[in-house]
Amino acid sequence: MIQADYVIVGSGLTGAVIARLLADAGRDVLVLERRSHVGGNVHDHLHPSGVRIHTYGPHYFRTSSDRIWEFATRFAEFYRYEARVLTQVDGKLEHWPVTDSYIRSVAGPKWKPEFTGKPTNLEEAALALMPRIVYEKFVKEYNEKQWGKPARALSADLCKRFDIRTTDDPRLKPDSRYQGIPTHGYANWMSAMLQGISVIRNYDYLLHRKEVHARSWLIYTGPIDEFFSFDMGRLAYRGQQRYHNYYPDRGFVQAVGQVNNPQHAGGPHIRTLEWKHMMPPQSRSTVRGTVLTREVPCTPIDPGAYEYPFPDNFNQQLYSAYRARADWLERVLICGRLGEYRYYDMDQAIARAMALAARLLKASPKRTRTPEQLQALKISMTF
Ligand SMILES: Cc1cc2nc3c(=O)[nH]c(=O)nc-3n(C[C@H](O)[C@H](O)[C@H](O)COP(=O)(O)OP(=O)(O)OC[C@H]3O[C@@H](n4cnc5c(N)ncnc54)[C@H](O)[C@@H]3O)c2cc1C
């Protein structure tokens, strides 16, 4: 039997932040992770050339919160990285988000939204925000590729993430005060966050439920539908297949780290990443060649490949049905991007985990193990 006061399933940001804060408060914590590495989707790895690849897609950390930035930088140094994204439109590279001068040049200075009223789908919501020509070139087909459905069948809420510029600032998120990437990579950052906490890797909690005992709380950060054996149906997700190409004799291929490919005519991929741009300048100079990765959206079956929750009413209702059951469980907390079926940026995932950890600490009195008990636990967990 594997036991601890707090058993945390998943070592992604949600699980790791909760584990860290509980351990800091002197609680007995054990983390179970089914992958061979900690860190969840924030993980990165080194290509043999020395290029650091964000294994599950590009991750740009940003926040305007002092508290979150202080927490993040407690475990690693970050170097300033402000993402700039270009987008391939009609054979040319334009900025994304679309700049004010581009909008004026294609639609004139006095353009008016074509759609007024309450939008019921992505197309209507987009036409309430931008000229049709911009929607058609930059937004429509990108989203059709991303979600695998026509734009008129997609949720109007997707437009909440668009930024319609009134300036020509080329930065992806100019408003975030703190922006960066850990100097020595996300994997090292996440390992440092879990330093001193017992972690069992390659261990799927759902395959061993009966062998795990959480004396105070079970905190589960995996997919909520999988927790209930998908017995009310599967929640839909989109993921990406990643195709890597190494160019040993090229310094750089693209002008920036991310180039979007929004049009169907450009092929099935939605973006191409050149990771070397995301590395600190001093590390780039030691790398030979460069690695480019094309991301092609897909509908994954394997829960390990789930990336974006599908934004529609059907899936929200199914999630609510699972959530209602989860809320009845005693001393079980199902949370995180997969447990709450919700996209969280890293800073939001940290903020949410901080709030949950505070609630857990309030809910359960402190109990610690003796050094002998801790030693016995470590020995039994060495495999
Ligand atoms: C493609 C992509 C790009 C992104 N880019 C950005 C970005 O640029 N900036 C940003 O701020 N955020 C970005 N994010 C969001 C970021 O990845 C999330 O905020 C973060 O991963 C949330 O962490 P989590 O712990 O909730 O989930 P996860 O990272 O998914 O962690 C869950 C962990 O639980 C483990 N697990 C699941 N089930 C079990 C089980 N049964 N037993 C044991 N372990 C289990 C999983 O293996 C995983 O390690 C991006 C997300 C995606 C999908």
The ligand as an SDF file (V2000), in Angstrom:
LIG
                    3D

 53 58  0  0  0  0  0  0  0  0999 V2000
   -0.1090   23.3760  -26.8130 C   0  0  0  0  0  0  0  0  0  0  0  0
   -0.1490   24.1830  -25.5430 C   0  0  0  0  0  0  0  0  0  0  0  0
    0.5870   25.3480  -25.4630 C   0  0  0  0  0  0  0  0  0  0  0  0
    0.5600   26.1030  -24.2940 C   0  0  0  0  0  0  0  0  0  0  0  0
    1.2780   27.2650  -24.2520 N   0  0  0  0  0  0  0  0  0  0  0  0
    1.2180   28.0350  -23.1560 C   0  0  0  0  0  0  0  0  0  0  0  0
    1.9010   29.2890  -23.1290 C   0  0  0  0  0  0  0  0  0  0  0  0
    2.5470   29.7090  -24.0890 O   0  0  0  0  0  0  0  0  0  0  0  0
    1.8270   30.0260  -21.9840 N   0  0  0  0  0  0  0  0  0  0  0  0
    1.1040   29.6110  -20.8950 C   0  0  0  0  0  0  0  0  0  0  0  0
    1.0780   30.3280  -19.8940 O   0  0  0  0  0  0  0  0  0  0  0  0
    0.4670   28.4240  -20.8940 N   0  0  0  0  0  0  0  0  0  0  0  0
    0.5000   27.6250  -21.9900 C   0  0  0  0  0  0  0  0  0  0  0  0
   -0.1570   26.4290  -22.0060 N   0  0  0  0  0  0  0  0  0  0  0  0
   -0.8960   25.9900  -20.8020 C   0  0  0  0  0  0  0  0  0  0  0  0
   -0.0730   25.0870  -19.8380 C   0  0  0  0  0  0  0  0  0  0  0  0
    0.3880   23.9530  -20.5250 O   0  0  0  0  0  0  0  0  0  0  0  0
   -0.9840   24.7000  -18.6490 C   0  0  0  0  0  0  0  0  0  0  0  0
   -1.2490   25.8480  -17.8830 O   0  0  0  0  0  0  0  0  0  0  0  0
   -0.3980   23.6590  -17.7050 C   0  0  0  0  0  0  0  0  0  0  0  0
    0.0250   22.5310  -18.4050 O   0  0  0  0  0  0  0  0  0  0  0  0
   -1.4450   23.2430  -16.6680 C   0  0  0  0  0  0  0  0  0  0  0  0
   -0.8970   22.2900  -15.7940 O   0  0  0  0  0  0  0  0  0  0  0  0
   -1.7670   21.1170  -15.1580 P   0  0  0  0  0  0  0  0  0  0  0  0
   -0.9640   20.5760  -14.0480 O   0  0  0  0  0  0  0  0  0  0  0  0
   -3.1370   21.5910  -14.8530 O   0  0  0  0  0  0  0  0  0  0  0  0
   -1.9250   20.0280  -16.3200 O   0  0  0  0  0  0  0  0  0  0  0  0
   -0.8260   19.0580  -16.9690 P   0  0  0  0  0  0  0  0  0  0  0  0
    0.4030   19.8230  -17.2980 O   0  0  0  0  0  0  0  0  0  0  0  0
   -1.4830   18.3330  -18.0720 O   0  0  0  0  0  0  0  0  0  0  0  0
   -0.4720   18.0310  -15.7980 O   0  0  0  0  0  0  0  0  0  0  0  0
   -1.2660   16.9090  -15.4880 C   0  0  0  0  0  0  0  0  0  0  0  0
   -0.3360   15.7670  -15.1160 C   0  0  0  0  0  0  0  0  0  0  0  0
   -1.1030   14.6930  -14.5690 O   0  0  0  0  0  0  0  0  0  0  0  0
   -0.5670   13.4820  -15.0280 C   0  0  0  0  0  0  0  0  0  0  0  0
   -1.6040   12.4550  -14.9190 N   0  0  0  0  0  0  0  0  0  0  0  0
   -2.8050   12.4440  -15.5330 C   0  0  0  0  0  0  0  0  0  0  0  0
   -3.4900   11.3320  -15.1880 N   0  0  0  0  0  0  0  0  0  0  0  0
   -2.6980   10.6220  -14.3380 C   0  0  0  0  0  0  0  0  0  0  0  0
   -2.8490    9.3810  -13.6640 C   0  0  0  0  0  0  0  0  0  0  0  0
   -3.9490    8.6360  -13.7940 N   0  0  0  0  0  0  0  0  0  0  0  0
   -1.8450    8.9490  -12.8550 N   0  0  0  0  0  0  0  0  0  0  0  0
   -0.7150    9.6860  -12.7090 C   0  0  0  0  0  0  0  0  0  0  0  0
   -0.5180   10.8760  -13.3470 N   0  0  0  0  0  0  0  0  0  0  0  0
   -1.4980   11.3430  -14.1520 C   0  0  0  0  0  0  0  0  0  0  0  0
   -0.1790   13.7900  -16.4650 C   0  0  0  0  0  0  0  0  0  0  0  0
    0.7540   12.8500  -16.9680 O   0  0  0  0  0  0  0  0  0  0  0  0
    0.4120   15.1950  -16.3210 C   0  0  0  0  0  0  0  0  0  0  0  0
    1.7780   15.1550  -16.0370 O   0  0  0  0  0  0  0  0  0  0  0  0
   -0.1930   25.6720  -23.1810 C   0  0  0  0  0  0  0  0  0  0  0  0
   -0.9460   24.4960  -23.2680 C   0  0  0  0  0  0  0  0  0  0  0  0
   -0.9460   23.7730  -24.4440 C   0  0  0  0  0  0  0  0  0  0  0  0
   -1.8040   22.5430  -24.5410 C   0  0  0  0  0  0  0  0  0  0  0  0
  1  2  1  0
  2  3  1  0
  2 52  2  0
  3  4  2  0
  4  5  1  0
  4 50  1  0
  5  6  2  0
  6  7  1  0
  6 13  1  0
  7  8  2  0
  7  9  1  0
  9 10  1  0
 10 11  2  0
 10 12  1  0
 12 13  2  0
 13 14  1  0
 14 15  1  0
 14 50  1  0
 15 16  1  0
 16 17  1  0
 16 18  1  0
 18 19  1  0
 18 20  1  0
 20 21  1  0
 20 22  1  0
 22 23  1  0
 23 24  1  0
 24 25  2  0
 24 26  1  0
 24 27  1  0
 27 28  1  0
 28 29  2  0
 28 30  1  0
 28 31  1  0
 31 32  1  0
 32 33  1  0
 33 34  1  0
 33 48  1  0
 34 35  1  0
 35 36  1  0
 35 46  1  0
 36 37  1  0
 36 45  1  0
 37 38  2  0
 38 39  1  0
 39 40  1  0
 39 45  2  0
 40 41  1  0
 40 42  2  0
 42 43  1  0
 43 44  2  0
 44 45  1  0
 46 47  1  0
 46 48  1  0
 48 49  1  0
 50 51  2  0
 51 52  1  0
 52 53  1  0
M  END
$$$$
